[in-house]
Structure formats: structure tokens, C-alpha cells
Amino acid sequence: MSAATSSAAPRPINPWIVAVVVTMATFMELLDTTIANVALPHIAGGLSSGIDESTWILTSYLVANAVVLPLSAWLSRYFGRKRYYMTCVALFTISSFLCGLAPSLGMLIFFRVLQGIGGGGLAPCEQAILVDTFPPAKLPGAFALYSMAIVTAPAIGPTLGGWITDHFDWRWVFYINVPIGVLSLFLTHMVVTDSDRMKEEMRKTRESGAKVDFAGILLVALAFGCLEVVLDKGQRDDWFESNFILTFFVISMTALVAGIWWELRTKDPVVDLTLLKERNFALANFFYFMFGFVLIGSTVLLPQMLQGLFGYTAYQSGWAVSPAAFVVVFMAPLVVRFIFPTFGAAPLIGLSFIVQALALWAYSGLDLTADYRSFIWIRLLQGFGVAFLFIPTSGLAYSYLPKELNNKASSLTNLFRNLGSSFGIAFVTTLQARRAQVHQNFLVEHLPAGDPGILARINTLRTLFRHAGYTSPDATVHAQALLASIMSNQASIMGFLDVFWMLAWFSIGSAFLVIFIRPFDTHGVRPGGE
């Protein structure tokens, strides 16, 4: 080889640099799914809208995200993964800036839709880039970095969002994405390249003459877009008692059934459902779903309980959630280097769900006298369990799939994780409200107004209020109101504890499914061929 040829050869990029670069944008996107939650009252006030209307700021983003996720494999195959990924980063960054500038609620919702479209393609692309960039032996380490972003970003979102809205303007919740997005674009352009296999896929897709699966795109968009609206708005609108929710549910289910039928018979489907015939891949998607269902469901539930019943601020309740992320960050290198290669996927995934179940059972044993440290320690235990889940599940997903299917596989795994989160949030909010009402009715039935114990408690409270300077009639009213509030809080926390108990049993049920995992080499050799 001549000196000229040698000097012209491009220098190989360290795969870890690629991993850090693509994780940066994914972290930013996942952070955005939760960071705006605590800012909603500030946004509603700033744009002169009601809280109920402002929730569309969250729903619009999730709907757009859910629509794009299953389409990402086909879009990156048609346009090229690097080009599609950079387009998503650019759209997410620009729309974040526009969200910060939005003069009205309608414009903000529109820009959030654009933001969700851009964000929906980031995680699937990153996962596929990691699989193509790293040799099989190094892939668990790359997924460890990815798992840190997946767990950490949603956990610190509420804390960071609360701090920003307390110290700055709510618009900075969106502006902070801009410098990260610009940096991500620059670094992606410099270090990320499409693999030869990806380029060949793009060439074949464009030259095959196959028609674009517009019917599949439409059905997928309708199915998951409408389903996300149902899950996000159902509890607030009393589910199927609302014609709005019922209509969206019927459209979603009709489009889903029609979409499955269409995608299974079309030549080049936008979502390749045949991948689910591979047992390990199907199990991995179930575990991804339960990861979102249990972890994100409990992550949403815990701050609600801490703020609503214990009087903690959004910032304090956010810090009660964050320890899980820190444990995952600490444990990930150990899992990759020592634990996963030694024990394999099945024992670790089973252990993960069992430890999470123990943590959730511990939550279900708390009461209104629990101190802040109790929540911290239990969350640390839950994070310890989560640390054993994501890396083995990622290895499980790709254990028997050939590399040319990585792109399609990454879209499905992220779709199932996203759906798990949405179903989990809908489940915990609905069940908590229902169980709290059941407990409220039980307390009212078994503690009638004429009960001697109730009358004695009211007299005690009335005396305290009279000593505080209230008149006798006012003291009676305040005593009755305080007792009603105590009963309501007791019913509410019992509802929360019931939900934690149910999540624990879901975790135990998931643990038993590891017996169906097909063994594979955890040191990186692909049984499927590569």
C-alpha cells in the first residue's frame, strides 16, 4: 500500500466516543418526557390557560412519540440511519427552541408535536447504531451506557424541572435542550457513520421498486396515536364513560387489528412483526414492556404520594425518586464486566424482578408516619433490582437475530418500552383513584357520624380550635373538616399502597417467564451467526 493511499484512509473512531455522542441526544429526549410535568402549573399560568388544557402539552408529545417509534426502522432504512438520526436531532432541537418562544397554548402544543416527532426516532437509532458499532463482546458495555440514560433521565426530570421553574422561567425547561442538541449534531456529523450493511440496506430499499407502505404508516399512526390519547386522558375523563375516550379507543383497536393484518401480508412492512416469532426477542420485548410498566409507573406514583400526602416539595420528592438512577450508574460496569458474563441473562432478569417486587412490597407496608429516609432506602433497593435488568434484556433481544435485522428490532424494543411506560402510568393513576374511593367508602360505612369514637375525636379537636381562639360554631366546623381530611388522607395512602402491592405481583409474575429463555453465549458470540 502506498503512502498516499495510507494517508487517505480514514482513522477509525473509538466506538465509545460514538456511544457517548448518540447517548447524549437520547438522554436529552428521555429527560424531556418528564421534565415538563412539574412545570405545567407555571406554563398554564404563563399562557393564561387551565391545568386541564395544559395537560395536552404532555399528551401531544407522547402521541407524536408513539407514532414515530414503530416507523423509525423503515425511515432510517430509506433515508440512511445517520441522516435520519441527525434530522431527528435537528427537529427536536429547533422545536425545543420554538416551544420556549411559544406565545400561546395552541402554538406550544403544535411545537410539542414536532418535538415528539423528532424525539421518537432517537432511541431506536441509538440502539441500532450501538449494535452496528460495537463487536458482540463489547456490546453489553455499550448497552450499560444506554441503560444509564434510559433510567437516569426520567428519574431526574422532575427534580431538574422543579429546580428550573423555581429559579428561572418555565421556558428554560425547553431552552436547555438547544445547546445539547447543537453539540450533538456537530459531534454526530464528525464521528457517526453508516455501516456498510446499512448503506446496502438503503440502496436495496430505494432500488427495489417496492412501494412505500403508506397504508401501514397510516394504520400504525392511528393505532398508537389514538391509544396514547386513551391512556393519557382516560383517568381524567373517566375512561369509557366519556364518548371522547370511547371513540379514540375504538379507532385505536380497529386500526391496530387492521394494521397487524396488513403488516403480516405486505411485502415490505413498515413494522416487521415477524421478528416476534423469535422466542428470545419476544421475551425481551415483554421484559422491556414490564420495565416501563413497573419502573415508570412507580416513578410517577411516588412523587404524587410524597407531595399530596406528606407535604414534600416537587424538588424534595424528585430527590426521593433519583437514587434508583444512581444505583444503576454505579452497578452497570459491574454487571457488564463480571456479573452478566458469569451468570447469564435468565438468572439476572429473574433476580431483577424479584428484588423490585421486594422493594414495592416494602412501599406497600408504609403509612403516614413514614419518614423521608424510608422512601430513599426502598428506592435504592428498587434501583439495585433495576440494575440487573436492562443489560441482560438488551443482550437477550439480539441474541438470535442476524445483524441485518438490528434496525427493525430496535424500533420494536423501544416501542414496547414506550407502551409499557404509558400503560404503567395509566394503570397506577387509575387504580390509585379507584382504590382510594373504595377505602373512603369503607371508612365512611364503618365510622358513622354517631360513632362514640368519632364524637370523642370531634370534641377533642373542637376544644383545641376553641383554645386557638375560634368561636364554638367555627371550632365545630373546623374539627369536622379536619377529621374528614384525615379520613381522606388515610383512604388515599391506602390506595397508593394497594397499587405498590399490585406492581409487586406484576414483577413476580414477570420473573417466572425467564424459564422460557433460550440459552445464549453472554461473551458476545451470536448464536444466529455473527
Number of C-alpha atoms within 10 A of each C-alpha: 5 7 7 8 8 9 9 9 8 7 7 7 13 11 19 16 14 22 23 15 21 28 25 17 30 26 21 25 28 22 24 25 20 21 23 24 17 22 22 23 18 18 24 19 12 15 16 12 14 14 14 11 12 22 17 21 23 20 23 24 25 26 25 23 27 30 26 25 30 29 24 28 28 24 19 22 22 20 16 21 28 21 17 21 29 24 16 24 29 20 19 30 30 20 27 28 21 21 26 18 16 18 12 15 21 15 14 24 21 18 25 28 23 25 30 31 24 27 31 33 32 30 27 27 29 25 26 20 26 23 21 21 22 18 14 19 14 18 20 30 21 22 23 24 18 26 23 22 24 21 27 22 24 25 28 22 24 31 23 22 26 25 17 20 20 14 8 11 14 22 22 18 23 21 19 16 21 19 12 16 23 16 14 24 21 12 16 21 13 12 16 21 18 15 15 10 12 23 17 15 18 20 15 14 18 15 9 9 8 11 10 15 17 11 16 23 21 13 23 28 24 22 25 27 23 24 27 28 21 25 22 24 19 21 19 12 14 11 17 14 10 12 11 15 23 15 13 19 22 14 18 24 16 14 22 19 13 16 22 16 12 16 22 14 9 13 11 16 21 22 25 20 14 10 15 15 9 13 16 24 25 18 21 25 25 18 29 25 23 25 27 24 28 26 23 23 25 22 23 20 20 20 23 17 17 21 16 14 15 18 11 17 15 22 20 17 24 26 18 27 26 24 24 27 27 17 21 27 20 13 19 22 16 15 23 22 13 10 17 21 17 12 12 18 28 23 15 25 26 22 19 25 29 22 22 26 27 20 24 26 21 21 23 21 13 16 12 12 7 12 11 14 10 14 21 18 16 22 27 22 21 28 27 23 25 27 29 27 24 28 26 26 26 25 26 28 23 22 25 20 20 13 18 13 14 22 26 24 27 25 27 25 26 24 27 24 21 23 22 25 23 24 23 27 23 20 17 26 21 18 17 22 16 15 20 22 17 15 19 19 14 12 15 13 10 9 14 12 12 8 10 11 12 15 14 11 14 21 16 12 19 24 16 14 19 16 11 10 10 15 12 13 11 14 22 19 13 17 22 20 13 15 15 13 12 12 16 20 18 18 23 24 24 24 25 24 24 21 27 27 20 18 26 25 19 16 24 20 14 20 22 14 15 19 10 11 16 14 13 18 15 21 16 17 15 19 14 12 10 13
